[in-house]
Structure formats: structure tokens, C-alpha cells
Amino acid sequence: MKQMQHLAFTANDQMVLKAIFNHKPISMTEIARLTNTNKATISGVVNRLKTQKVIREAGQGESTKKGGRKTILLEINPDFCYTVSLDFTYDSVDMMANAFDGQIINYESYPLSEKTMAQALAIVEEKLDPTNQLGTQHGLLGIAVSIHGIVNQDRSIRTLPFLELGDISVANRLEQYAQVPILIENEANLAALYEHALRNHTCTESLATLSIHKGIGAGLILNNQLYRGADGSAGEIGRSLVLVTDTQPAHYDKIENICSQDALISRLRDRLDEPLTLETIATYYKAQHPMVHEEIANFIDRITVLIHNFSIQLNPAHIFINCPIMNEIPDILIHIQGKLHAYSHDAAMIRLTSNVQYATLFGGALGITQKILDIDNIKLDFSS
């Protein structure tokens, strides 16, 4: 792995960096106040970080009430280095590069035809040049990988339902290729990191993200920390079993086989006997197509019960849902919210995720940056 002496930060460095990440642009006086540290110590740290080009000046603040000099404002230097986030979905490899402060450098999505991890990694090795500095001082900082499955505490992948994994160690393969630290994490967990950071970490101590796509998974922030469970499988609610009685003999099946977004689309395709996109389903829904309305009503009922049961067990203050069909048909979320309040007056606040397309990749950039810097609960600027 390449040498990274430029990331050898002291505890005081980390304290100041965290304040700048979360409150930029910010003055040294405000950093001293937030960290309860004397100004001389802060000044020494800031000068060192400026010399290393980790941070930079961002203009001037207001002058003091006594008419003194205007304060110098500080921000993270986006050109210090960059990260790459990968999302291995069941049909694509999504790749995003982010500057050190979080700004999007580029984004690409590549189709995945063979549904194997071998092909996904081959795409990464073809499209990602780890020696490309992308105009930054130190080049690639690290790589985050979003997995639609269970990730063990040692970064190994235990289950990967939608891609054939074989005997590949994704972390080792990427580490050998790129020579940088690698973060492997479940996609719903990364989305939860993003939502938590977006709210400055303190607006709510507990939240959950609910990812409803081909499967159903939850990411959990409890007491301001990502909760992974004893072995990384916390939040795998789509694997919960329910009794199915509409086919004989009655049997138990995973709930994601019954009420995931893909399960809904599959039933509609079978009933209508035609290929369907989310846009087509939304058009049929608006046109009051009876079969589409019936299936979506069933979907609403099932997802409402799922969210209610999930909520009363973990009691998050907020639940953020990442489900593309809810973006296409906003009525779905409105009906779910109404039914939840009928079940309980203390229902968690339910809303769509802040960024359906990029939430997981943003969480990846955040996660790998925190891992490398060894600083929890920082906030990145995900503007483009």
C-alpha cells in the first residue's frame, strides 16, 4: 500500500479538522470556542494544517464589535486528495469520485451483464486508474464499496444475493489493485451514514434508512453510531419470514419476495403480460388502471405493516425510505404515512431519502473519509 504520511494527524489535528468539516467556513476563534481549547493551541494546529494544504483560507468574516481586524475563515481544501465510491448493484457498477471536502468530481454507471463479482471488479480495474491524481495534491485517498448483502466485521462478504461472488475477496483484490485503504459496507448502512451527516449528526440521535429495491434492507443509526449488530447482519429485515396462504400449501417465505419493489413489478408484469418500467407503471397508476391500483394498494398495506413492526422494535426518530417507485408515485408514501398514524399516534417520521440516486455513494465517500482520518461524525459537502 502506498505511503500516506500526509494523513498522520494528531488528536488535536483531528479535533480541528472535525470542527472545520462540520462548520465550514469557520474562524479560529469559533474553533477554539467549539472545542473548548485555547487559541494558541488552535493557531498552531491551523498553521500546520495550512502548510500541509489540508485546509485553506475561505475569505474573511465580520470584524469585531470593537472594530478590530476581520477574522480569517477556514475550510477544507478540496484539492488535498479524493475518494472513490463504488456501488455494486444487481445490474450495474456505479462509480463516483469525490474531492476531499465531498464535492462530486465525476460519476459514471456501467452496465453489468454477467451478474458476477468477477465482472464487476474487471469493470473497476478497467475504468478506475488509481494513479490518476485528478488535479489533487495526493491523489486517491481510499475506496468505499457498497454491497447489497451482508458484510462481516472483517470486511468479508457473507451473502451477496444478486451477484455471484465465487471465492473472491473484494477488499483484498481492490487493495492490491489500488494500493489504498478499502471500506466494504452494506448499501443501506452507507445511506444511513449519509442521512445522519446531512442532519449535522445532532438533530436526531437515532434514524433508519429503508432500502426497498430488489430486496429490503435497513441501515441503523442508534445513539449517533452506525449499528451493525454482532456480525454485520443488523437491518436485514427483508429476510424476515411471513406466512403465505394465498398459494397451497401454505408456507413461509422471505418478506422481500412478497413486497419488495421488484416483487411488485414482477406481479404487474405477470398480470399485464407486458414489459414494464417504473415510468410506465406510474402512467398506468395516474390513468386509474384497475390492476395497477390493486397491486399498489397491496404493496402499500404490506410495506406499512413492515415499517410499523420495524419501528416499534427499534424506535428510530426518523425513517428515510429509498424506493424509486415512491419517487415516481408520491401517493404511495402519502398513503403509507396515513396508515402508520392509524396504527400508532407515535409513529416515526417517515420521508423519502434526501437523494435516491446518490445516497449510498455519498455515504461511501463519508465512510471511507472517516475511516482514513479516524474521525467520526463529519459532514461533507456533496455539491457538484
C-alpha positions in Angstrom: 0.0 0.0 0.0 1.3 3.5 -0.9 2.7 5.6 1.9 0.3 8.1 3.5 2.4 10.2 5.8 0.2 13.2 4.8 -2.6 11.5 6.8 -0.7 11.2 10.1 -2.8 13.6 12.1 -2.5 14.2 15.9 -5.5 14.2 18.2 -5.5 18.0 18.1 -5.4 17.9 14.3 -8.4 15.6 14.2 -10.3 17.8 16.6 -9.7 20.9 14.5 -10.4 19.1 11.2 -13.7 17.8 12.6 -14.7 21.4 13.5 -13.9 22.6 10.0 -15.6 19.8 8.2 -18.8 20.3 10.2 -18.9 24.1 10.4 -17.0 25.5 7.4 -16.3 28.3 6.8 -15.2 28.9 10.3 -12.8 31.1 12.2 -10.1 30.1 14.6 -11.9 31.9 17.4 -15.0 29.8 16.7 -13.0 26.6 16.5 -11.5 27.4 19.9 -15.0 28.0 21.3 -16.4 24.8 19.9 -13.5 22.6 21.1 -13.0 24.4 24.4 -9.3 24.8 23.5 -7.1 27.9 23.9 -6.5 30.0 20.8 -2.7 29.5 20.9 -3.1 25.7 20.5 -5.7 26.2 17.7 -3.4 28.6 16.0 -0.5 26.2 16.0 -2.7 23.4 14.6 -4.3 25.6 11.9 -0.9 26.8 10.7 0.4 23.3 10.4 -2.7 22.1 8.5 -2.5 25.1 6.2 1.2 24.3 5.5 0.2 20.8 4.6 -2.6 22.2 2.4 -5.2 20.1 4.2 -7.2 23.3 4.9 -7.2 26.7 3.2 -8.5 30.2 3.8 -12.0 30.9 2.6 -12.2 34.7 2.9 -12.9 37.0 5.8 -15.7 37.1 8.4 -17.2 40.1 10.2 -15.0 42.5 12.1 -15.4 42.5 15.9 -17.8 44.9 17.6 -14.7 47.0 18.7 -13.7 47.5 15.1 -10.8 45.0 15.1 -9.5 43.1 12.1 -11.9 40.8 10.3 -11.4 37.2 11.1 -10.0 34.7 8.6 -12.4 31.9 7.7 -11.1 28.4 7.1 -12.4 25.5 5.0 -11.3 22.0 3.9 -9.1 22.1 0.9 -10.9 20.0 -1.8 -7.7 19.6 -3.8 -5.9 17.8 -0.9 -6.9 14.3 -2.3 -10.0 12.4 -3.4 -12.0 9.3 -2.7 -13.9 6.8 -4.9 -17.2 5.2 -4.0 -18.5 2.1 -5.8 -22.0 0.6 -5.7 -22.2 -3.0 -7.0 -25.9 -3.2 -7.8 -27.5 -6.3 -9.4 -27.2 -4.8 -12.9 -24.6 -2.0 -12.8 -21.4 -0.8 -11.3 -21.9 2.8 -10.2 -18.7 4.8 -9.6 -18.3 8.3 -8.1 -15.1 10.3 -7.3 -15.4 12.9 -4.6 -13.0 15.7 -3.6 -11.6 15.8 0.0 -14.5 18.0 1.1 -17.1 15.8 -0.6 -17.7 17.7 -3.8 -18.5 15.5 -6.8 -15.7 15.2 -9.3 -17.3 12.7 -11.6 -19.9 9.9 -11.7 -20.4 7.0 -14.1 -22.7 4.0 -14.3 -21.5 0.9 -16.2 -23.9 -2.0 -17.1 -23.2 -5.3 -15.5 -24.3 -8.1 -17.9 -22.9 -11.2 -16.3 -24.1 -10.7 -12.8 -20.8 -11.8 -11.3 -18.4 -10.0 -8.9 -15.6 -11.0 -11.2 -17.1 -8.9 -14.0 -17.8 -6.0 -11.6 -14.2 -5.9 -10.5 -13.0 -6.2 -14.0 -15.0 -3.1 -14.9 -13.5 -1.2 -11.9 -10.0 -2.2 -12.9 -10.7 -1.0 -16.5 -12.3 2.3 -15.6 -10.5 3.4 -12.5 -6.9 4.5 -12.7 -5.6 4.7 -9.1 -2.5 6.7 -10.2 -4.6 9.5 -11.7 -4.3 12.5 -9.4 -7.4 14.1 -10.7 -5.8 17.5 -10.1 -5.3 16.9 -6.4 -2.2 17.1 -4.3 -2.1 13.5 -3.0 -4.4 11.6 -5.4 -6.6 8.7 -4.4 -7.3 8.6 -0.6 -9.3 5.4 -0.4 -12.2 3.4 -2.0 -15.6 2.6 -0.5 -17.6 -0.3 -1.8 -21.4 -0.6 -1.4 -22.6 -4.2 -1.1 -26.3 -5.3 -1.5 -25.7 -8.1 1.0 -24.2 -8.8 4.4 -20.7 -7.7 5.2 -18.9 -9.3 8.2 -16.9 -7.3 10.7 -13.6 -8.3 9.0 -14.8 -6.8 5.7 -15.5 -10.2 4.1 -18.8 -10.6 2.3 -21.1 -13.2 3.8 -24.0 -13.1 1.4 -24.4 -11.4 -2.0 -27.9 -12.5 -3.3 -27.8 -10.7 -6.6 -24.2 -11.3 -7.8 -22.2 -14.5 -8.0 -19.2 -13.9 -5.6 -17.2 -17.1 -6.0 -14.1 -17.2 -3.9 -13.1 -13.6 -4.5 -12.1 -11.3 -1.6 -13.3 -7.9 -2.8 -11.3 -6.0 -0.2 -8.0 -7.8 -0.9 -8.5 -7.5 -4.7 -9.1 -3.8 -4.6 -6.4 -3.2 -2.0 -3.8 -4.9 -4.2 -5.0 -3.1 -7.3 -5.3 0.5 -6.0 -2.9 0.3 -3.0 -5.2 2.4 -0.8 -7.5 1.6 2.2 -10.8 -0.1 1.3 -14.1 0.1 3.1 -16.7 -2.6 2.4 -20.2 -1.8 3.7 -23.8 -2.7 3.2 -25.6 -0.2 1.0 -28.4 0.7 3.5 -25.8 1.3 6.2 -24.0 3.8 3.9 -27.2 5.5 3.1 -27.9 5.8 6.9 -24.4 7.5 7.4 -25.3 10.0 4.7 -28.7 10.9 6.1 -27.2 11.2 9.6 -24.4 13.5 8.4 -26.9 15.6 6.4 -28.6 16.5 9.6 -25.4 17.5 11.4 -25.3 14.4 13.5 -27.1 16.0 16.4 -30.6 16.8 15.1 -31.5 13.2 15.8 -29.6 10.6 17.6 -31.4 7.7 16.0 -32.6 7.2 12.5 -33.1 4.4 10.0 -32.9 4.1 6.2 -35.1 1.6 4.5 -33.9 0.5 1.1 -36.7 -1.1 -1.0 -35.5 -2.3 -4.4 -34.8 -5.9 -5.4 -34.6 -6.7 -1.7 -35.4 -4.9 1.5 -32.7 -3.7 4.0 -32.4 -1.2 6.7 -29.4 0.9 7.9 -29.5 1.9 11.5 -28.0 4.9 13.4 -28.5 4.4 17.2 -27.1 6.9 19.7 -25.3 8.6 16.9 -23.4 5.5 15.8 -23.9 3.1 12.9 -25.3 -0.1 14.4 -24.2 -3.3 12.5 -25.1 -5.9 15.0 -22.9 -8.7 16.4 -21.8 -9.9 12.9 -22.9 -7.2 10.5 -26.4 -8.5 9.7 -28.4 -6.0 11.6 -31.1 -4.5 9.4 -31.7 -7.5 7.2 -35.4 -7.2 7.6 -36.2 -8.4 4.1 -35.1 -11.9 5.3 -37.9 -11.9 7.9 -40.4 -14.8 7.3 -44.1 -14.4 6.8 -46.8 -17.0 6.3 -48.1 -17.1 2.7 -51.6 -18.5 2.5 -52.8 -17.4 -1.0 -51.0 -20.4 -2.5 -51.3 -24.0 -1.4 -49.9 -25.5 0.6 -49.4 -22.5 3.0 -45.7 -21.8 3.6 -43.3 -19.3 5.0 -41.4 -17.0 2.6 -39.0 -14.1 3.0 -40.9 -10.8 3.1 -38.8 -9.2 0.4 -40.0 -11.9 -2.0 -43.5 -10.6 -1.4 -43.4 -6.9 -1.0 -40.1 -5.5 -2.4 -40.3 -3.1 -5.4 -39.1 -5.9 -7.7 -41.8 -8.3 -6.4 -44.4 -5.6 -7.1 -43.1 -5.1 -10.7 -42.9 -8.8 -11.3 -46.5 -9.3 -10.3 -47.7 -6.5 -12.5 -45.7 -7.8 -15.5 -47.3 -11.3 -15.0 -50.8 -9.8 -14.7 -50.5 -7.4 -17.6 -48.3 -9.7 -19.7 -46.1 -6.9 -20.9 -42.6 -5.5 -20.0 -42.9 -2.6 -17.6 -40.8 0.3 -16.4 -41.4 2.4 -13.3 -42.4 5.2 -15.6 -45.0 3.0 -17.3 -46.4 1.8 -14.0 -46.7 5.5 -12.9 -48.5 6.3 -16.1 -51.0 3.4 -15.6 -51.5 4.4 -12.0 -52.4 8.0 -12.9 -54.7 6.7 -15.6 -56.6 4.7 -12.8 -55.6 1.3 -14.3 -57.5 -1.2 -12.0 -54.9 -3.9 -11.8 -52.1 -1.4 -11.1 -54.2 0.3 -8.4 -55.0 -3.1 -6.8 -51.3 -4.2 -6.7 -50.1 -0.9 -5.5 -52.7 -0.9 -2.7 -51.5 -4.3 -1.6 -47.9 -3.0 -1.7 -48.9 -0.1 0.5 -50.6 -2.3 3.0 -47.6 -4.7 3.2 -44.9 -2.1 3.4 -46.9 -0.2 6.1 -47.1 -3.3 8.3 -43.4 -3.9 7.7 -42.4 -0.3 8.7 -44.7 -0.4 11.7 -43.2 -3.6 13.0 -39.7 -2.4 12.3 -40.4 1.0 14.0 -41.9 -0.4 17.3 -38.9 -2.7 17.7 -36.1 -0.1 17.3 -38.0 3.2 17.8 -36.0 5.4 15.4 -37.0 9.1 15.4 -36.9 9.2 11.6 -37.1 6.6 8.8 -35.8 7.6 5.4 -37.1 5.4 2.5 -35.1 4.8 -0.7 -37.6 3.3 -3.1 -37.6 4.6 -6.7 -41.3 3.8 -7.3 -42.3 6.1 -4.4 -40.5 8.9 -6.3 -42.5 8.1 -9.4 -45.8 7.7 -7.5 -45.8 10.1 -4.5 -49.2 8.9 -3.4 -47.6 5.7 -2.2 -45.7 7.4 0.6 -48.7 9.6 1.5 -50.9 6.5 2.0 -48.2 4.8 4.0 -47.9 7.8 6.3 -51.7 7.9 6.8 -51.9 4.2 7.6 -49.0 4.3 10.0 -50.6 7.1 12.0 -53.8 5.0 12.2 -51.7 2.2 13.8 -49.9 4.5 16.2 -50.0 8.2 17.2 -46.3 8.0 18.0 -45.3 6.7 14.6 -41.8 7.7 13.5 -41.4 10.5 11.0 -41.3 8.8 7.5 -40.0 10.5 4.5 -38.1 9.7 1.2 -34.4 9.7 1.3 -32.7 13.0 0.5 -31.1 11.7 -2.6 -32.5 8.5 -4.1 -29.8 8.2 -6.8 -26.6 9.0 -4.8 -27.3 8.4 -1.1 -25.3 5.2 -1.0 -22.4 6.6 -2.9 -22.4 9.8 -0.7 -22.4 7.5 2.4 -19.4 5.6 0.9 -17.4 8.8 0.4 -18.3 9.8 4.0 -17.4 6.4 5.4 -14.0 6.0 3.8 -13.0 9.6 4.7 -13.9 9.0 8.3 -12.1 5.7 8.3 -8.9 7.2 6.9 -8.9 10.2 9.1 -10.1 8.2 12.1 -12.7 10.9 12.8 -16.4 10.0 13.4 -19.4 12.1 12.5 -18.0 14.5 10.0 -20.0 16.3 7.3 -19.1 16.5 3.7 -20.3 19.0 1.0 -21.8 16.9 -1.8 -22.3 19.7 -4.3 -21.3 19.1 -7.9 
